[in-house]
Amino acid sequence: MRVLIQRTKHASVTIEGRCKSAIKQGLLVLVGIEDSDGKEDIEWLCKKIVNLRIFDDENGVMNRSVIDIDGEILVVSQFTLHASTKKGNRPSYIRASKPEIAIPLYETFCKELSQSLGKEVGTGEFGADMKVELLNDGPVTIWMDTKNKE
């Protein structure tokens, strides 16, 4: 699994002109899934995401997690995180899972992330044409791939 995490002041996802989910201060998590992903990847990522110390403490040092600040999380599926740009100018998405594999993993990821956070996370809609807005705070943007844990 690959995730791109952005620290936000606020974020939202809109589908067909209707706001599906919106959060205030917290994290926007874009997630890409491939066929080899499983429960271990989900557990590792959820633990890392909620405990990342990327929010400022009283001294302006990134020393607090999203849990510490009572922040929120918005999760959006993003198959393009698996784009391969090695050949030509048109990216290949061959590593990205098809919906029949990706949807159950995405739903499990969102459920586990909610449990790890201690409250419901906002979501987009898998496969929908989504408009994602955010005010990136910092900016702070972090990329993680469960295939590169070490």
C-alpha positions as CSV (number, residue, x, y, z in Angstrom):
1,M,0.0,0.0,0.0
2,R,1.1,3.5,-0.7
3,V,-0.1,6.6,1.1
4,L,0.4,10.2,0.7
5,I,-0.3,12.0,3.9
6,Q,-0.9,15.8,4.0
7,R,-1.2,17.8,7.2
8,T,-4.3,20.0,6.8
9,K,-6.1,22.9,8.3
10,H,-9.2,21.6,6.6
11,A,-10.0,19.2,3.7
12,S,-13.1,18.0,1.9
13,V,-14.1,15.6,-0.9
14,T,-17.0,16.5,-3.2
15,I,-18.8,14.1,-5.6
16,E,-21.2,15.4,-8.3
17,G,-21.4,18.8,-6.5
18,R,-22.2,17.3,-3.1
19,C,-19.8,17.3,-0.2
20,K,-19.3,13.7,0.8
21,S,-16.9,14.3,3.7
22,A,-15.1,17.3,5.3
23,I,-12.6,17.6,8.1
24,K,-11.1,20.4,10.1
25,Q,-7.5,20.2,11.3
26,G,-5.9,16.8,10.7
27,L,-4.7,14.6,7.9
28,L,-5.7,13.9,4.3
29,V,-4.6,10.4,3.4
30,L,-4.5,9.4,-0.2
31,V,-4.2,5.6,-0.5
32,G,-3.2,3.4,-3.4
33,I,-3.7,-0.4,-3.2
34,E,-1.9,-3.2,-5.1
35,D,-2.7,-6.9,-5.3
36,S,0.0,-8.0,-2.9
37,D,-1.4,-5.8,-0.1
38,G,-3.0,-7.3,2.9
39,K,-3.9,-7.1,6.6
40,E,-0.3,-6.6,7.7
41,D,0.1,-3.6,5.4
42,I,-3.1,-2.1,6.8
43,E,-2.2,-2.6,10.4
44,W,1.3,-1.2,9.9
45,L,0.0,1.9,8.1
46,C,-2.8,2.6,10.6
47,K,-0.4,2.5,13.5
48,K,2.1,4.8,11.7
49,I,-0.4,7.3,10.5
50,V,-2.2,8.0,13.9
51,N,1.2,8.2,15.7
52,L,3.1,10.3,13.2
53,R,4.4,13.3,15.2
54,I,3.9,16.0,12.6
55,F,1.8,18.6,14.5
56,D,3.4,21.4,16.4
57,D,3.7,21.4,20.2
58,E,3.7,24.5,22.4
59,N,7.3,25.3,21.3
60,G,6.5,25.0,17.5
61,V,8.3,21.7,17.2
62,M,6.6,18.8,15.3
63,N,6.1,16.6,18.3
64,R,2.4,15.8,18.4
65,S,0.3,13.2,16.6
66,V,-3.2,13.5,15.1
67,I,-4.4,11.7,18.2
68,D,-2.6,14.2,20.5
69,I,-4.3,17.2,18.8
70,D,-7.8,15.5,18.6
71,G,-7.5,15.9,14.9
72,E,-9.5,14.3,12.1
73,I,-8.6,12.1,9.1
74,L,-10.0,12.1,5.6
75,V,-9.2,9.0,3.4
76,V,-9.4,9.1,-0.4
77,S,-8.6,6.2,-2.7
78,Q,-5.9,7.1,-5.2
79,F,-4.9,4.4,-7.7
80,T,-2.6,6.9,-9.5
81,L,-0.1,6.6,-6.5
82,H,1.0,3.4,-8.3
83,A,1.7,5.2,-11.6
84,S,4.8,4.0,-13.5
85,T,6.4,6.7,-15.6
86,K,9.5,4.8,-16.7
87,K,8.4,4.5,-20.4
88,G,7.0,7.2,-22.6
89,N,4.7,10.0,-21.4
90,R,1.6,8.1,-20.5
91,P,1.7,6.6,-17.0
92,S,0.9,2.9,-16.6
93,Y,-1.3,1.9,-13.7
94,I,-0.7,-1.9,-14.0
95,R,0.4,-2.2,-10.3
96,A,-2.9,-0.7,-9.0
97,S,-5.4,-3.3,-7.9
98,K,-8.7,-3.8,-9.7
99,P,-11.9,-2.8,-7.8
100,E,-12.7,-6.4,-6.7
101,I,-9.5,-6.5,-4.8
102,A,-9.0,-2.9,-3.9
103,I,-12.5,-2.1,-2.5
104,P,-12.5,-4.6,0.4
105,L,-8.9,-3.6,1.3
106,Y,-9.9,0.1,1.2
107,E,-12.9,-0.5,3.4
108,T,-10.8,-2.5,5.9
109,F,-8.2,0.2,5.9
110,C,-10.8,2.9,6.7
111,K,-12.4,0.8,9.4
112,E,-9.0,0.1,11.1
113,L,-7.9,3.7,10.8
114,S,-11.1,4.8,12.5
115,Q,-10.5,2.3,15.3
116,S,-6.9,3.5,15.6
117,L,-7.9,7.1,15.7
118,G,-10.8,6.5,18.1
119,K,-13.4,8.2,15.9
120,E,-14.9,7.9,12.5
121,V,-12.7,8.9,9.5
122,G,-14.1,10.8,6.5
123,T,-14.0,9.0,3.2
124,G,-14.3,9.6,-0.5
125,E,-16.1,7.1,-2.7
126,F,-14.0,4.4,-4.4
127,G,-13.9,4.9,-8.2
128,A,-15.9,8.1,-8.2
129,D,-14.8,11.3,-9.9
130,M,-13.9,13.3,-6.8
131,K,-13.0,16.9,-6.2
132,V,-10.6,17.1,-3.3
133,E,-9.9,20.4,-1.6
134,L,-7.4,21.0,1.2
135,L,-5.4,23.7,2.9
136,N,-2.1,22.0,3.4
137,D,-0.6,23.1,6.7
138,G,3.1,23.7,6.5
139,P,3.2,22.4,3.9
140,V,3.7,19.0,5.4
141,T,3.4,16.0,3.0
142,I,4.7,12.5,3.7
143,W,4.8,9.5,1.4
144,M,4.9,6.0,2.7
145,D,4.9,2.6,1.0
146,T,4.5,-0.6,3.0
147,K,6.9,-2.3,0.6
148,N,9.7,0.0,1.9
149,K,9.2,-0.3,5.7
150,E,12.9,-0.6,6.5
